[in-house]
């Protein structure tokens, strides 16, 4: 981190940019300090999800808050991607007037038709998908913040307690929890109902294959995939975290949003 800071300071002093734009928590603090020392006039930071909202020890949470607040002091402008994040950090001293909410934007995907998307997913997973099957789907990096492991318990309950054997769950993406997710699928006896595709380029093209898009995240900023799912015109269920309600609350007649993981909400006080 010290080496990075020194390198940034050298670059800023040499190039003297009119604007420095920072996009992650650690580099936000390091970059803002380096830019200030280099006498850069405009230092902009965009937060895509507050790291202290993740499941961490109280010591880590406090350290992250101090790190972020220190960086905010050196910045001239702070962009949040949701009003939810803006409300949280507006309470911090000396930063309220720097904050601006700018929502994420997307290029509308070139969606495959429902039939073609299902056919492609069947080819990729080498698993049969029948016309009467109801497909639930998630596109996500397989990390703890996405809540996939916890959601598998919910999905298992839905199948076995409600006798919905024709419901299948398609999980598009890869990540550090891939092995744990595969093991849990086996443990819960879901191998005939949960299919993993791995990483797919332009994954949003497959959204119309799903009857229901699921986003069981524990933490979010303003997820691009949820915007894409809206444009696909499919039903959505998502955890009420971060900017998710700001995407879905105006579409209650068309899109369904419900609190899926009560344990998660207890953790974060939502």
N, C-alpha and C positions, 0 to 999 in steps of 0.2 A: 504493500500500500504506500509506503514511503517512497519507493522507487517510482511508482505511478504518479504520485503527487509531484515529484521533482521533474519528471518527464513532461507532465501537463504544463507545469509552470514555464519550462523552457519553450514549449510549443506556443503557448499563449503570448509570451514576450516576443518571440520571433515573428509570429504571424499577425499579431494584434487584430484579431477578428472584431467586427462590430458587435456580434452577438455570439454568445456561447449557450448552447442548448443541451441540458443534461437530462438523462432518462433512467436513472436507477438510484436507489437510496445511498449506497456507499459512494458511488462516483458523484452523486449530487453534492455531498458534503465536501469531498476532496476537490472536485472540479470547481465548486463555487469559491472555495478558499483560494485556490490557485488563480482563478480568474480575477478575484479581487486584488490579489497581490500583483497581478500583471496589469492592473488598472483598466480592465475591460468594463465598459459602461453598462452593457446589457447582459444580464445573466438569468437565463430562463430555465426553469425546472419543470418537467412533467412527471407527476406521480401516477403510476398505472396500477396502484394497489398498495395500501399502507402495510409495510412488513411487520409492524408491531401488532397487527390484527391476526397474525398467524398463531398457531398453538405453540407457545414458548414459555419459558420460565419467567417469573415476574422481573428477575434481574435483567434478562435479555430484552424484555419489553421496555424497561426503563432506559437501558443503554441505547436502544434503537430510537426511542423518542428523543433522547438528548442529542444523538447524532443527527437526526433529521432536523430538529429545531435549530441546532447550530448552523447547519447548511442553509436553512431558510433565512437566517439573519443576513447571510452574505449574498443572497439572491435578490434580484430586482423584481422578478415575476415568478409566480407559482401557478402552474396549470394543473387542475384536477380533472379527471375524466367523468366525474359524477358529483352531484350535489351532496351525496352522502359523505364522500371524502372531504369536501370543502367544509361541511358543517363541523367535522371533527377537528380539523386543524385551525379553523377560524378562532377557536377558543384559546389558542396559544398566543403568548405575548408577541407583539410587534410584527405579526405576519398577516393579519386580516386584510389589510388594504392591498396586499400583493397578489391575492388569490383571484383566479378567473377560472370558471368552469367551461371547458370545451369538450363536448362529447366526441367519442371516436366516430369516424366515418368509414364506410366500406364501399368497395366496388361490388355491385350486385353480381353474384356468381352466375356462371353459365350452367344452370342446374340440368342434370340428366332427368329424364322422365322417371316416374315412379317405377315403371316396369324395367327400364334399362338399368337404373341404379340398383335395383334388387338383383337383377341378373349379374351385374358386375360384382356385387358383394358376394353372391353365391360362388362365383368363379374364384374370387380371391381367397375366401375362407374354405373353399372346397366342402361346403355344407349346403344341404338342400334347403331352399326357402320356398314354401308352398304358397299358393295364392290366398289361402285362408289364414295364413299366419299374420299375426299382429306384431309389427316390428317397433321396438323401442330402440333409441339410439343415442349415443354420446360421442362427441368428437372432443378429445381433450388430451393433454399431456398426462401421462400416468404418474402423477406425483400426489403426495398426501393432500395438498390443498384442494384437489378436485373431488375428494370424498368418494372415490369409486369403491374402495374396500367396504366402507360403511353402507353404500347403496346396494351392494350385492346382497346384504342381509335383507334389505327392504324388498328387493326383487324376488328373493327366495320365498319370502312370506307371501308375496302377491301370487306366485305360481302355485304354491302348495296349499295354502289356506283357502285361497279363492278358486282353486282348480282351474287355472288359466294355462294349461299346457301348451296352447298354441301361441303364446306370447314368447317372442325371442328378443334378446337384447344384443345389439351390435355395438361393439366398442372400437372406435377408430382412433388410433394413436399409439404411441409408445413412450417409454420413460422408465425411471428407476424402480418403479413398483410393479413392473410387468410380471416378474416371476411370482411375487406375492399374490398378485391378482389371479394368475393362472392356478396357483396352489389353492386359493380360496374357492375358485370355481369348482375344482375337483372335490374339495372338502364338503361343499354345500350340495354336491350332486347336480350341478347346473351345466354340465358339459354339453348337454343336448339343447340347451336354451340360450347360452351365452357364447357369442362368437367374437373373437378378436381378429381384426384385420391387419394390425400393425400400422406403421406409418403409411399414409396415402397422400400423394401429391394432390393439391387442390381438393382436399377432403370435403369441402362444403358442397361440391358438385353432387354428392351422394345424399344430401339431406332429404330429398323428396322420397327416398326409399322408406323413411320412417313415418309411422302413424303418430308417434309421440317422440319429441326430443327431450332428453333429460339432462339437466345440468345440476348435479348434487354438490356443488362447490362449497367449501368452508370459507373461502375468501375469494373475492373478485374485485376488479376495478370496474371496467365496463366491457364485458366480454364480447369480442368480435363475433364469435360463433353464435351467440344468441341473436345478434342483429341479422346474421345470415339465416338463421332458423326462422325468424320472423318473415323475411322476404320469401322463404320457401313456402310459407303459408301452412305450416304444420302446427299441431298442438304442442305446447311447451309446458313442462313442469320444471321448476328451478327453485333452489334455495334462496331465501330472501336475504342476500348478502351483498355488500358493496352497492354498485349501481344497477343491479338486476331489477329492482322494482321500478326504476326510472325507465327501463326499456319496456317493461310489460304492463305497468299500471294503467296506461291509457287504452289498452287493448283487452280489457277484461272480458268483453263479449266474445272475442275471437280466440284469445289465448288463456290458458289456465295456468295459474301460478299457485303453488301451495308449499307450505313448510314440510319438507320431506324428512329431514333429519333433526328431530327435536333435540337430540343430544348436542348437535352442533350449535343450535341456537342458545342452548343453556351455557355453552362455553363462551360464546361471544356476546351474550346478553342482547341478542337481537329480538 
